Amino acid sequence: MTPDACPFCTSTEVRPHIRRDMRVVIVCDECGASGPICIDQDAAAESWNSRPWKGNQRPASSSYR
């Protein structure tokens, strides 16, 4: 699974970061936002992509419908 663009700054420069404890978190290289700490890359991307949208926010991903 590929992480969507950053929900805060809309950057597509997001990547998985593997921590010292071997858990994974998705990090935005532009604004520094990070998702939940997860057990693997797929879980981290899924958690990042499923962030609920609030108020007037719009998803940056073209895969959102």
C-alpha positions as CSV (number, residue, x, y, z in Angstrom):
1,M,0.0,0.0,0.0
2,T,1.2,3.5,-0.8
3,P,0.7,6.4,1.6
4,D,-1.5,9.2,0.3
5,A,-0.3,12.8,0.2
6,C,0.0,14.7,3.5
7,P,-3.4,15.7,4.9
8,F,-1.9,18.8,6.4
9,C,0.3,20.4,3.7
10,T,-0.8,18.2,0.6
11,S,2.8,17.3,-0.1
12,T,3.4,14.0,-1.8
13,E,6.9,13.8,-0.2
14,V,5.7,11.2,2.4
15,R,7.6,8.1,3.3
16,P,7.8,5.3,5.8
17,H,10.3,5.8,8.6
18,I,11.6,2.7,10.4
19,R,12.3,3.4,14.1
20,R,15.0,1.8,16.2
21,D,12.4,-0.6,17.7
22,M,11.7,-1.7,14.1
23,R,8.2,-0.2,14.1
24,V,7.1,2.0,11.2
25,V,5.6,5.5,11.0
26,I,4.7,7.5,7.9
27,V,6.4,10.9,7.9
28,C,5.9,14.0,5.7
29,D,9.2,15.4,4.6
30,E,7.7,18.9,4.0
31,C,5.9,19.7,7.2
32,G,7.0,16.9,9.6
33,A,3.6,15.4,10.2
34,S,3.7,11.8,11.2
35,G,1.1,9.1,11.5
36,P,0.6,6.4,14.1
37,I,3.4,4.0,15.0
38,C,2.6,0.7,13.5
39,I,4.1,-2.8,13.2
40,D,4.8,-2.7,9.5
41,Q,4.8,-0.5,6.4
42,D,1.4,-1.7,5.2
43,A,-0.3,-0.9,8.5
44,A,1.4,2.5,8.7
45,A,0.3,3.4,5.2
46,E,-3.3,2.2,6.0
47,S,-3.4,4.2,9.2
48,W,-2.0,7.3,7.4
49,N,-4.5,7.0,4.6
50,S,-7.5,6.5,6.9
51,R,-7.1,9.7,8.8
52,P,-10.6,11.3,9.2
53,W,-11.2,14.6,7.4
54,K,-12.7,17.4,9.4
55,G,-14.3,20.7,8.6
56,N,-13.2,22.3,5.3
57,Q,-10.2,20.0,4.8
58,R,-10.0,18.3,1.4
59,P,-8.1,15.1,0.7
60,A,-4.9,15.6,-1.3
61,S,-5.1,12.2,-2.8
62,S,-6.6,11.7,-6.2
63,S,-7.8,8.2,-5.1
64,Y,-10.3,9.8,-2.7
65,R,-13.9,9.7,-3.9
